[in-house]
Structures are given as structure tokens and as C-alpha cells.
């Protein structure tokens, strides 16, 4: 860690969040931990290890590459890829024992052929579209599609699922999605097509729509203690982003700070330079908008965010020294800056904030204290 910038992930917080989800859904409902995009920026392998330890039932990933990484690291947990891949990669699902999402017959046919060659029965999950408009067959037309999939002898129709686009803003629409999903399930049951797993609920669905739980749920942000939409649930934020003051200088009235001269000092002040910038995932839009915590006080980011640096207006505070810790996301003594705060200031969503944090930033994993830390960089233990 030559550059003073790091991420801390509190595993105790993750455990608490997982336990809360378990209490909400009950023991009869299985949990798929959504770990796509490096576990929302928290670190794929360490968090897969943690959730596997906690007894999660599935990993939900966004890419086959992530699944291969976990398999090569020895993880044997069931893995579902939540996206669609080209037909030419069908055999990789069999090779690495990964469950594909199936949304077209061409891919299913190729997967069935590869499975037959290897004398395998391959589980698949079928995604239907109930209003997201992204992947899957429209639910009112999905019956015939699923009947054709049922004809493939080497495919096991293990799961059926859909996704909510507006569970936080449109209750009526979301309940209609659940109704449409239920109607399809009932119609398929009449055709003797029954799935082992039915899943719809994302984080918001888990908390606000118990009728969407079925027997498998897919928590995302709430696993990490981030609230996607002012949900009435207590969460423990797991991630903090920290840096240090690397330069301090006293400047006179009328001085410009950073590119474009968008901030001009109105009076003599002290400027601290912090080792974090937009290349690290700190949003450029937080130029002259962001805030940080230093010595349990809030200070404003001034001037444009640079590739590797931000500048902070320290004002007349004299007890801040070179090397002082700076909290960009996280908790001080009695102040906190959340991922949600950064998202609000930047006019974006919490998902974007955490998923854009650079993988070059070392992640430090801890339980309840700062002792006994473990550092991972690029998925390699150091």
C-alpha cells in the first residue's frame, strides 16, 4: 500500500445483514447472494468465502468469467449466471458446473447437445419478462417456449425467474408482475411442468413484497448494508473508503484550485490534497459537491476531482497534519458518510458508486476490530 488509499470491508456487518434477510424470509426460503461485479465492488473471492461460510444456497453472478474464478479457487457452491451468453460458450457451463440463464432456444439446443455428448443432465434457470424489458420471453408468451425447452432430454428445468424494474416506485405494477408470474407457474403446472426454484425478489422485493419470496430470493445491495430505496430495515454498511492527506498548503484569497478554476478562494484558507480521484471510482461530478470526514469533522471537496487527487478546504483548522486519515465513505467517531450520500450528491444510484470502485484499491477484511486484518489485491491474498 504505497499509495494511501484503501477499502475496508466489515465482515461482521455482512453477517448481520445476512441474518436479517434470513429472519425476513424464514428458513423455508433459500437465499442467492448476488455477487456480480466483484460483489458490488466489495471483492468477489473474500465475500464468496464469507457467504459460503454463512451457508448461502446460491451465488448469483453477472459473468461466466467470475464463475470460473470461483471454481478455480475451489468453490463448489451452486452458481447461477444472471445474464445471457453466446451459444459458442455453452460447453463452458458444463465444464465448470455453472447454471446458465436460458432465454432462447438456440442456446438451449447447443447446451443440450454438449450435455448429451458428455452424458450429463444440466440444470438451467429460465428468465421471463414481466415488465423489465431486458432479458427473457414475455410472460404471456413464455408457456410455449418453456414447453419446447422441456423436450430437451439433457436439460433439467430447475428454476424459473423474473425481475422487478420499479418495486420501489410502483407497487401496483410490481404486484401485477407477481400475478403474471404466478399465472404462468399455474399454467405450466397443469402441463406437468414444475420447477424446483421460483425466484423474483431482489432487495426491495424481499423487504416490501412477501408475496414475491416464493422459495428463493436474490438479495443484492442490502447484503452489503446499502439501502436501495429508503427501505424500513436496519442495515449495517460493510464498506468504507479511506485515504490520507498527502499535501497541505496555505493559500491566499483569490487563488484557484484544480482544473478549470471552478473554485476560487474567497479568503485565506488551507487546502489539503487527498490521494483519491475519479480513476479510483470517486465520481468526477462530486467536484465542489463532495464531503469528507477528517478528525470527526465534515470538510468540503473544492475544485474539480482529478484523476488521482481531490482537494479539501480545511479552512482555519490547524490541527490537521500531513498523513491524517480521510474518510470518503464510512464512519468516524460520530459522523458517517454513506454510499447513499455519495449517490445523492452525485445524482446517481448507490449501485454505480460501489461497482465503480477501482479493483486496484486494496481491500482489507475485518470482523469487529482493526486488528488481525487480511488484505487482498486483484483477488490474491497478501
ABEGO torsion letter per residue (X at the ends): XABBBBBBBBAAAAAAAAAAAAAAAEAABBBBBBABGGGGGAEAAAAAAAAAAAGBABBBBABAAAAAAAAAAGBABBBBBABBBBAAAAAAAAAAGBBBBBABAAAAAAAAAAAAAAGBBBBBBBBBBAGAGABEBBAAAAAAAAAAAAABAABBBABBBBBBAAAAABAAAAAAAAAAAAAAAAAAAAAGBBBABBBABBAAAAAABAAAAEABBBBBAAAAGBBABGBBBBBBBABBBBBBBABBBBBBBGBBBEBGGABBBABBBBBBBBBBBAAAGBBAAABGABBBBBGGBBBBBBEBBBAABBBBBAEABAABBBGBBBBABEBBAABBBBAAAAAAAAGBBAAAAAAABBAABBBBBBBABABGBBBBBGGBBX
